[in-house]
């Protein structure tokens, strides 16, 4: 049985306006994720890690840091959307419902725009609308994301070292 190459992600020609994708990856956010992220990013708002304080709020428990939500929401679509791209930015980020420890995020993306890059001939611009829901189907984050995607034949290729004892 021969070895098959792993999925390499999409290139510009693979994007069509109106295409929608339910991403297969999903992620359950844990208390440790939230605490580590707040420590790593020096996010000092105690509503994210102080259960006693959070219990006194309308939410009744710690909220997942919104910047962690953005990071995970973006990451859930990388294999399908931006494996062969450079992120240019997020627009219209909305957090319509809080995210809590134990919530599982599900991701969908829709292609809104595809166009040429005037400054980089081997890349093109793609804009997607991202929606992420929790296990109840409630929207927890929505945003538009713009990426610069490589054209086919121009994607940088990762190389692996040859195994010891093999011919290079």
N, C-alpha and C positions, 0 to 999 in steps of 0.2 A: 504494500500500500504506500503510495507516494505522499509526500508532505504537501499540504495545501497552504497557500499563504493566508494569513489572517486578514480579516476585513480591514481595508485601508481608509475608510471614510469617503465622504462624497467630495467631488470636485465641482467646479462651477456648472458644467453642463448637466449635472444631476439635479439642479434646482429649477423648478418651474413655479411661477406665481400661482398661488392657490393650493399648491401641494400641502397636505397636512400629515403630521406624523404623531402617532402615540408612541412615545419612547419606551422601550422595554425595561430599562432600568428604573428602579424606584428605590427610595431610601427612607428608612425609619431613623428619625433623629433621636438621639439619646441624651440623657442629662450630662453625661461625660462630654459629648460633642459640644454642647452648649457652654459648659464651664471651660473646657479647653480653649474654645474659640474666644471667649471673653478674655481669658488670660493672655492668649497669644496676641490679641489685637489691642490690649490695654483698654478694653471696653468696660468702664467702671460703673455703669448704671446697675444698681443692685437688683432691679426688677428681673434681671436675667440669671441671678445666682443666689439670691437671698430669699429662701422660701418663706421666712417669717414676714418680711416686708411685702413680698408679692401676694401673700395671703390677705393683706389689707387692701389690695387693689380690686377693681372691678373684675379682674381676671381670676383672682383667687389662687394663683400659682405662678411660678416663673414663666416668663415668655422666652421663646427662643430668640436670640439676637437677630434682628432683621437683616443684618449684613451676612450672617451665616445662612439665612434663608435664601438671599440672593446668590451666594456662592454655590449652594447645593442645587438651587433651581437651574443655574447655568450649567453646572457639571452634569446634570442628568441628561442633557441633550448633546454633549460634546461628541460622542461616538457617531451620532446621526447627523449633526449639523456642522460642527466646527473642528473636526479632527484635522482637516487640512486647511485651516484658516487662522487668521489673526483677529482677535476681538477688537472692534473699534469703539464700542460703547453700548450703553443701555439708555433707553429713553422711556418716559412715561411709566416709571416703576410705581406700582400700586400694591399695597398690602391690605386687601379687603377683610381679612380675617386673621387673628393671631395664630401662630404656630407654637405648639407645646411639646414637651418631652413625650416621646412615644408616638407622635404623628408620623405617618408615612406619606411622603410626597410622591405624586404621580405627575408625569410631564407630557405635554403636547406642544407642538410647534406648528406654525403655519407660515409658509413663505409669502411675504407681502411684496417684495421687490427684488429684481435682479437687474444689474446694470454694469457697464464697463467702468473700470477705474481709469481716469484720465492720466494719472501719474505712474501707474504700475501696469505695464502691458501684460504681464504673466498672471495677474490677479484680477478678480472681479468683485463687485460689492453685492452682498446679499443681505436683505433685511427680513427678520422673522418676528412674528408675534408669539410670545411664549406664555403659556398658562400652566400653572401648577395647582393641583388640588390635594386635599388630604384624603384619608380613607373614606370619608363620608361624602366625597364629591364636592366639598365646599372649596371655592377658589381661595387660596391663601396668598398667592402672588401672581401678578401679571406684569409683563414688560415687553418692550420692543428691543430687539438686539440687532446691531449692525456688525457684520463680519466681512473681512476681506479674504476671499476664497481663491486658492490656486486653481489655475486651469490645468486640465489633464496634461500630463507630460512635464509639468513644472513643479510638482510636489517634491520637496526635499526628501531624500530617502535615508532612513536610518540604516546604519551598517552594523553587523555583528562581527566580533572577532572569530576567526576560524578556530575550531576545536583543536586542542593540542594534538600534534602528530598528523594533522591533515595538510594537504597541499593548499597554499593560499590561492 
